[in-house]
């Protein structure tokens, strides 16, 4: 089961937490501003997005990249 869906859109990358475990991870470890969230997706620049993806995988979350 996918925990987080990653949506690459040019220079912005979207992260959509799909499971309670993923939502908890974002609440505890991801510092963001309200304006970075569009609906249930967190959008950020490519540089921090790569680091966030690595941390998500290292924490044991299942990540799916949707193009």
Secondary structure, DSSP 8 states (H G I E B T S, - for coil): --SEEEEEETTEEEEEE-SHHHHHHHHHH----GGGEETTEEEEEHHHHHHHHHHHHHTT--EEEE-
